[in-house]
Amino acid sequence: MPGTPRWAVAAAYATVASVLPAGIWRTLVGVGVELGWTEEHLRLERIPGYGTLYVITLTVLSIGCAALTLGLVYPWGEVFPSWLPAVGGRRVPTLLAVAPPSWVRWPWARSSF
């Protein structure tokens, strides 16, 4: 994005790159590659089985959340992608752009104020 400092773009990509090794390791363990885990430990973690679903879901979510940092340095954080029907090319409303909105009171988050 024009006007974005090079260090900010590099930091956004570094965020994604820093999550990838753990995601690759987690996925390999999830599909049954031992990688230092014993057969008994894999069985306790239900790998293969529900544990596999858990670690792959965790990998996808962590890489996806890290990839959201790219939206801070590229315009797709401000404008809906053109391929989306009905909203493509329009600006993202401010309330949708704030994640999570500061005015939401999450039931599990207790304030000490």
VMD Tcl script that builds the backbone (N, CA, C; Angstrom):
set m [mol new atoms 339]
animate dup $m
set s [atomselect $m all]
$s set {name element resname resid chain x y z} {
  {N N MET 1 A 0.854 -1.181 0.000}
  {CA C MET 1 A 0.000 0.000 0.000}
  {C C MET 1 A 0.894 1.236 0.000}
  {N N PRO 2 A 0.624 2.172 -0.866}
  {CA C PRO 2 A 1.434 3.389 -0.906}
  {C C PRO 2 A 1.345 4.147 0.412}
  {N N GLY 3 A 2.481 4.605 0.872}
  {CA C GLY 3 A 2.512 5.368 2.116}
  {C C GLY 3 A 2.725 4.526 3.360}
  {N N THR 4 A 2.711 3.215 3.221}
  {CA C THR 4 A 2.946 2.339 4.368}
  {C C THR 4 A 4.448 2.145 4.529}
  {N N PRO 5 A 4.976 2.355 5.737}
  {CA C PRO 5 A 6.406 2.167 5.934}
  {C C PRO 5 A 6.826 0.725 5.639}
  {N N ARG 6 A 8.024 0.566 5.077}
  {CA C ARG 6 A 8.517 -0.771 4.731}
  {C C ARG 6 A 8.640 -1.655 5.966}
  {N N TRP 7 A 8.984 -1.056 7.123}
  {CA C TRP 7 A 9.126 -1.852 8.332}
  {C C TRP 7 A 7.776 -2.435 8.754}
  {N N ALA 8 A 6.691 -1.707 8.505}
  {CA C ALA 8 A 5.367 -2.198 8.886}
  {C C ALA 8 A 4.961 -3.384 8.015}
  {N N VAL 9 A 5.257 -3.303 6.721}
  {CA C VAL 9 A 4.959 -4.417 5.818}
  {C C VAL 9 A 5.797 -5.632 6.205}
  {N N ALA 10 A 7.072 -5.407 6.497}
  {CA C ALA 10 A 7.954 -6.510 6.906}
  {C C ALA 10 A 7.479 -7.136 8.219}
  {N N ALA 11 A 7.023 -6.314 9.148}
  {CA C ALA 11 A 6.533 -6.836 10.428}
  {C C ALA 11 A 5.266 -7.664 10.233}
  {N N ALA 12 A 4.387 -7.247 9.327}
  {CA C ALA 12 A 3.164 -8.011 9.069}
  {C C ALA 12 A 3.498 -9.380 8.490}
  {N N TYR 13 A 4.432 -9.412 7.526}
  {CA C TYR 13 A 4.841 -10.701 6.969}
  {C C TYR 13 A 5.594 -11.540 7.984}
  {N N ALA 14 A 6.386 -10.914 8.847}
  {CA C ALA 14 A 7.114 -11.654 9.882}
  {C C ALA 14 A 6.146 -12.296 10.869}
  {N N THR 15 A 5.029 -11.638 11.121}
  {CA C THR 15 A 4.016 -12.207 12.021}
  {C C THR 15 A 3.473 -13.509 11.451}
  {N N VAL 16 A 3.159 -13.503 10.173}
  {CA C VAL 16 A 2.657 -14.718 9.523}
  {C C VAL 16 A 3.749 -15.781 9.494}
  {N N ALA 17 A 4.960 -15.381 9.144}
  {CA C ALA 17 A 6.067 -16.341 9.046}
  {C C ALA 17 A 6.413 -16.959 10.399}
  {N N SER 18 A 6.212 -16.220 11.478}
  {CA C SER 18 A 6.554 -16.763 12.795}
  {C C SER 18 A 5.559 -17.824 13.269}
  {N N VAL 19 A 4.362 -17.818 12.718}
  {CA C VAL 19 A 3.344 -18.797 13.110}
  {C C VAL 19 A 3.454 -20.085 12.285}
  {N N LEU 20 A 4.011 -19.996 11.100}
  {CA C LEU 20 A 4.069 -21.151 10.198}
  {C C LEU 20 A 4.823 -22.364 10.748}
  {N N PRO 21 A 6.003 -22.223 11.355}
  {CA C PRO 21 A 6.698 -23.420 11.848}
  {C C PRO 21 A 5.891 -24.218 12.878}
  {N N ALA 22 A 5.261 -23.517 13.802}
  {CA C ALA 22 A 4.439 -24.218 14.792}
  {C C ALA 22 A 3.247 -24.881 14.128}
  {N N GLY 23 A 2.671 -24.220 13.131}
  {CA C GLY 23 A 1.532 -24.804 12.414}
  {C C GLY 23 A 1.920 -26.054 11.646}
  {N N ILE 24 A 3.075 -26.013 11.008}
  {CA C ILE 24 A 3.542 -27.195 10.276}
  {C C ILE 24 A 3.815 -28.337 11.246}
  {N N TRP 25 A 4.490 -28.037 12.355}
  {CA C TRP 25 A 4.784 -29.068 13.352}
  {C C TRP 25 A 3.485 -29.663 13.908}
  {N N ARG 26 A 2.542 -28.790 14.264}
  {CA C ARG 26 A 1.273 -29.245 14.831}
  {C C ARG 26 A 0.518 -30.133 13.853}
  {N N THR 27 A 0.502 -29.748 12.578}
  {CA C THR 27 A -0.198 -30.537 11.569}
  {C C THR 27 A 0.459 -31.896 11.390}
  {N N LEU 28 A 1.779 -31.937 11.353}
  {CA C LEU 28 A 2.482 -33.221 11.219}
  {C C LEU 28 A 2.188 -34.143 12.401}
  {N N VAL 29 A 2.183 -33.602 13.604}
  {CA C VAL 29 A 1.828 -34.415 14.775}
  {C C VAL 29 A 0.384 -34.868 14.661}
  {N N GLY 30 A -0.493 -33.989 14.181}
  {CA C GLY 30 A -1.907 -34.325 14.048}
  {C C GLY 30 A -2.184 -35.459 13.089}
  {N N VAL 31 A -1.357 -35.602 12.069}
  {CA C VAL 31 A -1.570 -36.695 11.121}
  {C C VAL 31 A -0.820 -37.955 11.515}
  {N N GLY 32 A -0.149 -37.921 12.678}
  {CA C GLY 32 A 0.444 -39.139 13.212}
  {C C GLY 32 A 1.948 -39.258 13.149}
  {N N VAL 33 A 2.651 -38.265 12.628}
  {CA C VAL 33 A 4.111 -38.303 12.640}
  {C C VAL 33 A 4.557 -38.075 14.080}
  {N N GLU 34 A 5.422 -38.928 14.597}
  {CA C GLU 34 A 5.749 -38.888 16.023}
  {C C GLU 34 A 6.470 -37.607 16.440}
  {N N LEU 35 A 7.517 -37.209 15.774}
  {CA C LEU 35 A 8.249 -35.967 16.068}
  {C C LEU 35 A 8.546 -35.787 17.561}
  {N N GLY 36 A 9.013 -36.838 18.191}
  {CA C GLY 36 A 9.385 -36.751 19.601}
  {C C GLY 36 A 8.297 -37.187 20.561}
  {N N TRP 37 A 7.108 -37.439 20.078}
  {CA C TRP 37 A 6.028 -37.903 20.934}
  {C C TRP 37 A 5.981 -39.426 20.868}
  {N N THR 38 A 5.741 -40.033 21.998}
  {CA C THR 38 A 5.644 -41.490 22.020}
  {C C THR 38 A 4.279 -41.920 21.515}
  {N N GLU 39 A 4.200 -43.186 21.164}
  {CA C GLU 39 A 2.923 -43.758 20.711}
  {C C GLU 39 A 1.853 -43.596 21.791}
  {N N GLU 40 A 2.257 -43.757 23.051}
  {CA C GLU 40 A 1.314 -43.632 24.170}
  {C C GLU 40 A 0.800 -42.196 24.291}
  {N N HIS 41 A 1.683 -41.225 24.137}
  {CA C HIS 41 A 1.264 -39.826 24.239}
  {C C HIS 41 A 0.309 -39.455 23.104}
  {N N LEU 42 A 0.591 -39.922 21.900}
  {CA C LEU 42 A -0.321 -39.671 20.783}
  {C C LEU 42 A -1.695 -40.267 21.064}
  {N N ARG 43 A -1.728 -41.460 21.659}
  {CA C ARG 43 A -3.000 -42.093 21.987}
  {C C ARG 43 A -3.742 -41.276 23.053}
  {N N LEU 44 A -3.011 -40.775 24.059}
  {CA C LEU 44 A -3.646 -39.962 25.103}
  {C C LEU 44 A -4.221 -38.656 24.542}
  {N N GLU 45 A -3.572 -38.112 23.544}
  {CA C GLU 45 A -4.046 -36.876 22.917}
  {C C GLU 45 A -5.102 -37.133 21.841}
  {N N ARG 46 A -5.480 -38.408 21.684}
  {CA C ARG 46 A -6.482 -38.845 20.693}
  {C C ARG 46 A -6.057 -38.491 19.261}
  {N N ILE 47 A -4.801 -38.789 18.977}
  {CA C ILE 47 A -4.260 -38.601 17.633}
  {C C ILE 47 A -3.902 -39.967 17.096}
  {N N PRO 48 A -4.435 -40.438 16.019}
  {CA C PRO 48 A -5.467 -39.823 15.183}
  {C C PRO 48 A -6.836 -39.892 15.860}
  {N N GLY 49 A -7.709 -39.001 15.481}
  {CA C GLY 49 A -9.043 -38.905 16.050}
  {C C GLY 49 A -9.409 -37.454 16.276}
  {N N TYR 50 A -10.074 -37.186 17.410}
  {CA C TYR 50 A -10.485 -35.824 17.715}
  {C C TYR 50 A -9.290 -34.903 17.905}
  {N N GLY 51 A -8.192 -35.439 18.398}
  {CA C GLY 51 A -6.985 -34.637 18.573}
  {C C GLY 51 A -6.474 -34.109 17.251}
  {N N THR 52 A -6.597 -34.891 16.207}
  {CA C THR 52 A -6.179 -34.448 14.876}
  {C C THR 52 A -7.022 -33.265 14.422}
  {N N LEU 53 A -8.323 -33.374 14.585}
  {CA C LEU 53 A -9.217 -32.273 14.225}
  {C C LEU 53 A -8.870 -31.017 15.023}
  {N N TYR 54 A -8.585 -31.196 16.309}
  {CA C TYR 54 A -8.249 -30.065 17.172}
  {C C TYR 54 A -6.980 -29.359 16.702}
  {N N VAL 55 A -5.901 -30.100 16.474}
  {CA C VAL 55 A -4.639 -29.455 16.125}
  {C C VAL 55 A -4.685 -28.825 14.735}
  {N N ILE 56 A -5.409 -29.421 13.806}
  {CA C ILE 56 A -5.516 -28.814 12.479}
  {C C ILE 56 A -6.378 -27.554 12.537}
  {N N THR 57 A -7.452 -27.586 13.313}
  {CA C THR 57 A -8.278 -26.389 13.498}
  {C C THR 57 A -7.478 -25.286 14.169}
  {N N LEU 58 A -6.700 -25.636 15.184}
  {CA C LEU 58 A -5.861 -24.654 15.864}
  {C C LEU 58 A -4.840 -24.040 14.912}
  {N N THR 59 A -4.279 -24.858 14.040}
  {CA C THR 59 A -3.314 -24.365 13.058}
  {C C THR 59 A -3.963 -23.385 12.096}
  {N N VAL 60 A -5.121 -23.746 11.564}
  {CA C VAL 60 A -5.814 -22.871 10.616}
  {C C VAL 60 A -6.193 -21.547 11.286}
  {N N LEU 61 A -6.694 -21.606 12.506}
  {CA C LEU 61 A -7.082 -20.382 13.214}
  {C C LEU 61 A -5.882 -19.501 13.528}
  {N N SER 62 A -4.780 -20.091 13.964}
  {CA C SER 62 A -3.618 -19.276 14.324}
  {C C SER 62 A -2.998 -18.626 13.094}
  {N N ILE 63 A -2.906 -19.354 11.992}
  {CA C ILE 63 A -2.362 -18.761 10.767}
  {C C ILE 63 A -3.338 -17.712 10.227}
  {N N GLY 64 A -4.626 -17.991 10.312}
  {CA C GLY 64 A -5.622 -17.010 9.871}
  {C C GLY 64 A -5.574 -15.726 10.673}
  {N N CYS 65 A -5.441 -15.842 11.985}
  {CA C CYS 65 A -5.342 -14.638 12.828}
  {C C CYS 65 A -4.055 -13.880 12.541}
  {N N ALA 66 A -2.963 -14.594 12.331}
  {CA C ALA 66 A -1.705 -13.924 11.989}
  {C C ALA 66 A -1.823 -13.221 10.641}
  {N N ALA 67 A -2.529 -13.829 9.691}
  {CA C ALA 67 A -2.692 -13.230 8.365}
  {C C ALA 67 A -3.533 -11.954 8.417}
  {N N LEU 68 A -4.343 -11.810 9.443}
  {CA C LEU 68 A -5.132 -10.585 9.570}
  {C C LEU 68 A -4.250 -9.361 9.766}
  {N N THR 69 A -3.012 -9.554 10.227}
  {CA C THR 69 A -2.113 -8.402 10.368}
  {C C THR 69 A -1.771 -7.792 9.014}
  {N N LEU 70 A -1.893 -8.578 7.949}
  {CA C LEU 70 A -1.647 -8.031 6.612}
  {C C LEU 70 A -2.697 -6.981 6.252}
  {N N GLY 71 A -3.878 -7.092 6.844}
  {CA C GLY 71 A -4.927 -6.110 6.608}
  {C C GLY 71 A -4.595 -4.746 7.173}
  {N N LEU 72 A -3.599 -4.700 8.061}
  {CA C LEU 72 A -3.184 -3.412 8.607}
  {C C LEU 72 A -2.301 -2.633 7.634}
  {N N VAL 73 A -1.690 -3.326 6.681}
  {CA C VAL 73 A -0.769 -2.662 5.755}
  {C C VAL 73 A -1.244 -2.685 4.311}
  {N N TYR 74 A -2.325 -3.406 4.033}
  {CA C TYR 74 A -2.860 -3.462 2.673}
  {C C TYR 74 A -4.294 -2.944 2.669}
  {N N PRO 75 A -4.776 -2.444 1.543}
  {CA C PRO 75 A -6.105 -1.832 1.515}
  {C C PRO 75 A -7.259 -2.794 1.742}
  {N N TRP 76 A -7.028 -4.116 1.687}
  {CA C TRP 76 A -8.169 -4.996 1.910}
  {C C TRP 76 A -8.647 -4.941 3.346}
  {N N GLY 77 A -7.932 -4.244 4.204}
  {CA C GLY 77 A -8.422 -4.006 5.551}
  {C C GLY 77 A -9.390 -2.846 5.604}
  {N N GLU 78 A -9.455 -2.064 4.516}
  {CA C GLU 78 A -10.309 -0.884 4.469}
  {C C GLU 78 A -11.445 -0.993 3.461}
  {N N VAL 79 A -11.248 -1.825 2.442}
  {CA C VAL 79 A -12.221 -1.950 1.353}
  {C C VAL 79 A -12.543 -3.426 1.167}
  {N N PHE 80 A -13.833 -3.739 0.982}
  {CA C PHE 80 A -14.216 -5.123 0.710}
  {C C PHE 80 A -13.606 -5.564 -0.617}
  {N N PRO 81 A -13.162 -6.814 -0.738}
  {CA C PRO 81 A -12.599 -7.292 -2.006}
  {C C PRO 81 A -13.629 -7.178 -3.129}
  {N N SER 82 A -13.159 -6.907 -4.337}
  {CA C SER 82 A -14.064 -6.676 -5.468}
  {C C SER 82 A -14.846 -7.925 -5.861}
  {N N TRP 83 A -14.382 -9.122 -5.495}
  {CA C TRP 83 A -15.073 -10.348 -5.878}
  {C C TRP 83 A -16.277 -10.656 -4.991}
  {N N LEU 84 A -16.462 -9.926 -3.889}
  {CA C LEU 84 A -17.631 -10.159 -3.041}
  {C C LEU 84 A -18.873 -9.529 -3.672}
  {N N PRO 85 A -19.945 -10.310 -3.827}
  {CA C PRO 85 A -21.158 -9.740 -4.429}
  {C C PRO 85 A -21.800 -8.700 -3.519}
  {N N ALA 86 A -22.342 -7.675 -4.088}
  {CA C ALA 86 A -23.109 -6.613 -3.442}
  {C C ALA 86 A -22.257 -5.631 -2.645}
  {N N VAL 87 A -21.151 -6.050 -2.044}
  {CA C VAL 87 A -20.353 -5.125 -1.237}
  {C C VAL 87 A -18.957 -4.905 -1.805}
  {N N GLY 88 A -18.599 -5.600 -2.860}
  {CA C GLY 88 A -17.256 -5.512 -3.439}
  {C C GLY 88 A -16.863 -4.105 -3.830}
  {N N GLY 89 A -15.713 -3.664 -3.371}
  {CA C GLY 89 A -15.207 -2.336 -3.688}
  {C C GLY 89 A -15.654 -1.248 -2.741}
  {N N ARG 90 A -16.600 -1.525 -1.871}
  {CA C ARG 90 A -17.075 -0.510 -0.919}
  {C C ARG 90 A -16.179 -0.482 0.309}
  {N N ARG 91 A -16.187 0.671 0.989}
  {CA C ARG 91 A -15.412 0.795 2.222}
  {C C ARG 91 A -16.043 -0.048 3.331}
  {N N VAL 92 A -15.191 -0.614 4.179}
  {CA C VAL 92 A -15.658 -1.378 5.328}
  {C C VAL 92 A -16.149 -0.377 6.374}
  {N N PRO 93 A -17.393 -0.530 6.862}
  {CA C PRO 93 A -17.877 0.385 7.900}
  {C C PRO 93 A -16.981 0.324 9.141}
  {N N THR 94 A -16.829 1.453 9.779}
  {CA C THR 94 A -15.929 1.556 10.927}
  {C C THR 94 A -16.276 0.552 12.015}
  {N N LEU 95 A -17.545 0.335 12.285}
  {CA C LEU 95 A -17.922 -0.597 13.354}
  {C C LEU 95 A -17.549 -2.039 13.013}
  {N N LEU 96 A -17.557 -2.403 11.736}
  {CA C LEU 96 A -17.127 -3.747 11.348}
  {C C LEU 96 A -15.615 -3.883 11.358}
  {N N ALA 97 A -14.912 -2.777 11.164}
  {CA C ALA 97 A -13.456 -2.817 11.085}
  {C C ALA 97 A -12.812 -3.001 12.448}
  {N N VAL 98 A -13.516 -2.641 13.506}
  {CA C VAL 98 A -12.967 -2.780 14.860}
  {C C VAL 98 A -13.268 -4.187 15.334}
  {N N ALA 99 A -12.223 -4.968 15.641}
  {CA C ALA 99 A -12.435 -6.366 16.035}
  {C C ALA 99 A -11.670 -6.675 17.299}
  {N N PRO 100 A -12.278 -7.073 18.358}
  {CA C PRO 100 A -13.706 -6.931 18.647}
  {C C PRO 100 A -14.023 -5.493 19.023}
  {N N PRO 101 A -15.238 -5.045 18.755}
  {CA C PRO 101 A -15.568 -3.659 19.082}
  {C C PRO 101 A -15.365 -3.367 20.565}
  {N N SER 102 A -14.878 -2.195 20.845}
  {CA C SER 102 A -14.572 -1.846 22.232}
  {C C SER 102 A -15.829 -1.719 23.083}
  {N N TRP 103 A -16.974 -1.550 22.454}
  {CA C TRP 103 A -18.207 -1.384 23.214}
  {C C TRP 103 A -18.880 -2.707 23.563}
  {N N VAL 104 A -18.366 -3.827 23.067}
  {CA C VAL 104 A -18.958 -5.132 23.383}
  {C C VAL 104 A -18.516 -5.556 24.780}
  {N N ARG 105 A -19.457 -6.001 25.574}
  {CA C ARG 105 A -19.131 -6.497 26.915}
  {C C ARG 105 A -19.189 -8.012 26.860}
  {N N TRP 106 A -18.013 -8.632 26.782}
  {CA C TRP 106 A -17.940 -10.084 26.719}
  {C C TRP 106 A -18.286 -10.647 28.088}
  {N N PRO 107 A -19.134 -11.681 28.164}
  {CA C PRO 107 A -19.564 -12.201 29.456}
  {C C PRO 107 A -18.426 -12.804 30.281}
  {N N TRP 108 A -17.388 -13.299 29.632}
  {CA C TRP 108 A -16.305 -13.948 30.373}
  {C C TRP 108 A -15.195 -12.958 30.781}
  {N N ALA 109 A -15.246 -11.739 30.255}
  {CA C ALA 109 A -14.213 -10.755 30.583}
  {C C ALA 109 A -14.722 -9.866 31.708}
  {N N ARG 110 A -14.089 -10.000 32.847}
  {CA C ARG 110 A -14.492 -9.183 34.006}
  {C C ARG 110 A -13.559 -8.000 34.143}
  {N N SER 111 A -14.130 -6.882 34.388}
  {CA C SER 111 A -13.324 -5.676 34.552}
  {C C SER 111 A -13.045 -5.474 36.029}
  {N N SER 112 A -11.854 -5.019 36.350}
  {CA C SER 112 A -11.519 -4.761 37.744}
  {C C SER 112 A -11.803 -3.320 38.112}
  {N N PHE 113 A -12.394 -2.566 37.177}
  {CA C PHE 113 A -12.681 -1.151 37.448}
  {C C PHE 113 A -13.953 -1.026 38.232}
}
mol reanalyze $m
mol bondsrecalc $m
mol representation Tube
mol addrep $m
